[in-house]
Amino acid sequence: MRAIIFYRTESGRCPVKEFIDSLNAQQARKVVWVLQLVEELERVPTQYFKKLVATDDIWEVRVRTGGEIFRLLGFFDGARLIVLNYAFSKKTRKTPAGAIALAESRKRDYLGRKK
């Protein structure tokens, strides 16, 4: 089993929680359901969880509900802990470079403050 936590900025903000809180009830339920799959399944289908190539080991939780597509980006802290640090509504086929850069920056911040 894996565990998922949400990244907090140095000031205490939690961007992923804020994103989930901005969704309607049905969308939020689907995000929570997919997060439970990622935590509980040993082999998560790539339609829900996938490593992004050409990144600093950034992973993507993939949620589709109705006509909406959401992505939650994060990284592993050890073998079983996933730290989700960025979430957005996906409008294009490719994950935006700015989203990946922000996720990588937050990863560095998290690991730097963890020491």
Residue pairs with C-beta under 8 A, 6 or more apart in sequence:
1 39
1 40
1 80
2 38
2 39
2 80
2 81
2 82
3 39
3 80
3 81
3 82
4 35
4 38
4 39
4 74
4 81
4 82
4 83
4 84
5 81
5 82
5 83
5 84
6 14
6 15
6 16
6 17
6 83
6 84
6 85
7 14
7 15
7 16
7 74
7 83
7 84
7 85
7 86
7 106
7 110
8 14
9 15
9 106
9 109
10 109
10 113
15 85
15 86
15 87
16 72
16 84
16 85
16 86
16 87
19 72
19 87
19 88
20 28
20 31
20 32
20 87
21 28
23 31
23 70
26 65
26 66
27 65
27 66
27 68
27 70
30 63
30 65
31 63
31 65
31 70
31 72
34 48
34 61
34 62
34 63
35 61
35 72
37 44
37 48
37 49
38 44
38 48
38 49
38 61
38 82
47 62
48 61
48 62
48 63
49 59
49 60
49 61
49 62
50 59
50 60
50 62
51 57
51 58
51 59
51 60
52 58
52 59
52 60
52 73
52 95
52 100
55 100
55 103
55 104
56 75
56 104
56 107
57 75
57 76
57 107
58 73
58 74
58 75
58 100
58 103
58 104
58 107
59 73
59 74
59 75
59 76
59 82
60 71
60 72
60 73
60 95
61 71
61 72
61 73
61 74
61 84
62 69
62 70
62 71
63 69
63 70
63 71
63 72
64 70
68 89
69 89
69 90
70 87
70 88
70 89
70 90
71 87
71 88
71 90
71 95
71 99
72 84
72 86
72 87
73 84
73 85
73 86
73 87
73 95
73 99
73 100
73 103
74 82
74 83
74 84
74 85
74 86
74 103
74 107
75 82
75 83
75 85
75 103
75 107
76 82
76 83
77 83
77 110
77 111
77 114
83 107
83 110
85 102
85 103
85 106
85 107
85 110
86 99
86 102
86 103
86 106
88 96
88 99
